[in-house]
Amino acid sequence: MQDLPHHYRAAAATRPDLNVDLSSPGLPGLESASPAEYGGPGDQWSPETLLVAAVADCFVLTFKAIARASKFEWLAVKCDVEGVLDREDKVTRFVGFRIRAVLDAPAGSDEARAKRLLEKAEQNCLITRSLTAHATLESEVRFIA
């Protein structure tokens, strides 16, 4: 890992009749638009879905790092996140993220240890730690023979 602080760059550009073009140095471009809930087409990534995806992505990458450091063998992990956008104190914002993680582990793995590692991933995800919304984790460990 590089020394902190890290700096990340992204840009957004559009015209009145077009979707937003997102870019970041060295990465493929991505289009976004307002979600259907805000009158958009609902068929593009939006800032809202990108944020929820960032929570899921960060959880999975954090789990991978923790499992590797813990020398824990696993087969697959899937993370579904539901972000709840609401109005509180006259401010519209994300008020919560429900993280649902399913971990496939080899038969005979320690389920309690697997769940602890999933919990540790949720507690150490830098995206959720950077947000004011509360994150909750529901986890399941499946054993694969």
C-alpha positions as CSV (number, residue, x, y, z in Angstrom):
1,M,0.0,0.0,0.0
2,Q,1.2,3.5,-0.8
3,D,1.7,6.0,2.0
4,L,-1.3,8.2,2.9
5,P,-2.8,10.5,1.9
6,H,-4.2,9.0,-1.3
7,H,-5.8,11.2,-4.0
8,Y,-8.5,10.0,-6.4
9,R,-9.7,12.0,-9.4
10,A,-12.8,11.8,-11.4
11,A,-14.6,14.1,-13.8
12,A,-18.1,14.5,-15.1
13,A,-19.2,16.3,-18.3
14,T,-22.5,16.6,-20.2
15,R,-24.7,18.8,-22.4
16,P,-28.4,19.5,-21.9
17,D,-29.6,16.7,-24.1
18,L,-27.0,14.0,-23.2
19,N,-26.2,11.6,-20.3
20,V,-23.2,12.4,-18.1
21,D,-19.8,11.1,-19.2
22,L,-17.8,10.0,-16.2
23,S,-14.0,9.7,-16.4
24,S,-11.0,9.0,-14.3
25,P,-7.4,8.8,-15.5
26,G,-6.5,5.3,-16.8
27,L,-10.0,4.0,-16.5
28,P,-12.7,3.3,-19.1
29,G,-15.5,5.9,-19.3
30,L,-18.9,5.4,-17.8
31,E,-22.2,7.0,-18.5
32,S,-24.7,8.1,-15.9
33,A,-28.1,9.7,-15.7
34,S,-30.6,10.6,-13.1
35,P,-32.4,7.6,-11.7
36,A,-36.1,6.9,-12.5
37,E,-37.0,8.2,-9.0
38,Y,-35.8,11.6,-10.1
39,G,-37.3,11.6,-13.5
40,G,-34.4,10.0,-15.3
41,P,-34.5,7.1,-17.7
42,G,-33.5,4.5,-15.1
43,D,-31.4,2.6,-17.5
44,Q,-28.0,4.1,-16.6
45,W,-25.8,4.2,-13.6
46,S,-26.7,7.2,-11.4
47,P,-24.8,8.9,-8.6
48,E,-27.1,7.0,-6.2
49,T,-26.5,3.6,-7.7
50,L,-22.8,4.3,-8.0
51,L,-22.6,5.1,-4.2
52,V,-24.5,1.9,-3.3
53,A,-22.2,0.0,-5.7
54,A,-19.2,1.6,-4.0
55,V,-20.4,0.2,-0.6
56,A,-20.7,-3.3,-2.1
57,D,-17.4,-3.1,-3.9
58,C,-15.6,-1.8,-0.8
59,F,-17.1,-4.5,1.4
60,V,-16.0,-7.3,-1.0
61,L,-12.5,-5.9,-1.5
62,T,-12.1,-5.3,2.3
63,F,-13.2,-8.9,2.9
64,K,-10.6,-10.2,0.4
65,A,-7.8,-8.3,2.2
66,I,-8.9,-9.5,5.6
67,A,-9.4,-13.1,4.5
68,R,-5.9,-13.0,2.9
69,A,-4.3,-11.5,6.1
70,S,-6.1,-14.1,8.2
71,K,-5.1,-17.0,5.9
72,F,-8.8,-17.9,5.6
73,E,-9.7,-20.1,2.6
74,W,-13.0,-19.2,0.9
75,L,-14.5,-19.9,-2.5
76,A,-16.8,-17.0,-3.4
77,V,-18.4,-14.0,-1.8
78,K,-21.4,-12.0,-3.0
79,C,-22.6,-8.7,-1.5
80,D,-26.0,-7.1,-2.2
81,V,-26.5,-3.6,-0.8
82,E,-29.7,-1.6,-0.5
83,G,-29.2,2.1,0.1
84,V,-32.1,4.0,1.7
85,L,-32.5,7.6,0.6
86,D,-34.9,9.6,2.8
87,R,-35.6,13.0,4.1
88,E,-34.4,13.7,7.7
89,D,-34.3,17.1,9.3
90,K,-35.3,18.8,6.0
91,V,-32.3,17.2,4.2
92,T,-32.5,14.4,1.6
93,R,-29.7,12.0,2.1
94,F,-28.8,8.3,2.4
95,V,-29.9,7.3,5.9
96,G,-28.9,3.6,5.8
97,F,-27.2,0.8,3.9
98,R,-28.4,-2.8,4.3
99,I,-25.5,-5.1,3.4
100,R,-26.3,-8.7,2.7
101,A,-23.2,-10.9,2.3
102,V,-23.1,-14.5,1.3
103,L,-19.8,-16.3,1.7
104,D,-19.1,-19.7,0.2
105,A,-16.4,-21.6,2.1
106,P,-15.0,-25.1,1.9
107,A,-16.8,-27.8,3.8
108,G,-15.4,-28.0,7.3
109,S,-14.6,-24.3,7.6
110,D,-15.1,-22.5,10.9
111,E,-18.5,-20.7,10.6
112,A,-17.9,-18.5,13.6
113,R,-14.6,-17.4,12.2
114,A,-16.1,-16.8,8.7
115,K,-18.8,-14.6,10.2
116,R,-16.2,-12.7,12.3
117,L,-14.3,-11.9,9.1
118,L,-17.4,-10.7,7.4
119,E,-18.2,-8.5,10.3
120,K,-14.6,-7.2,10.3
121,A,-15.0,-6.4,6.6
122,E,-18.1,-4.3,7.3
123,Q,-16.5,-2.5,10.2
124,N,-13.4,-1.7,8.2
125,C,-14.9,-0.7,4.8
126,L,-13.5,2.8,4.2
127,I,-16.6,3.8,2.2
128,T,-19.2,3.1,4.9
129,R,-16.8,4.6,7.5
130,S,-16.7,7.8,5.4
131,L,-20.5,8.2,5.3
132,T,-22.9,9.4,7.9
133,A,-25.6,6.8,7.1
134,H,-25.7,3.7,9.3
135,A,-24.7,0.3,7.7
136,T,-26.1,-3.0,8.9
137,L,-24.8,-6.4,7.9
138,E,-26.7,-9.6,7.4
139,S,-24.4,-12.5,6.6
140,E,-24.7,-16.1,5.6
141,V,-22.0,-18.7,5.3
142,R,-22.6,-21.6,2.9
143,F,-20.4,-24.7,3.0
144,I,-19.4,-26.2,-0.4
145,A,-18.2,-29.7,-0.5
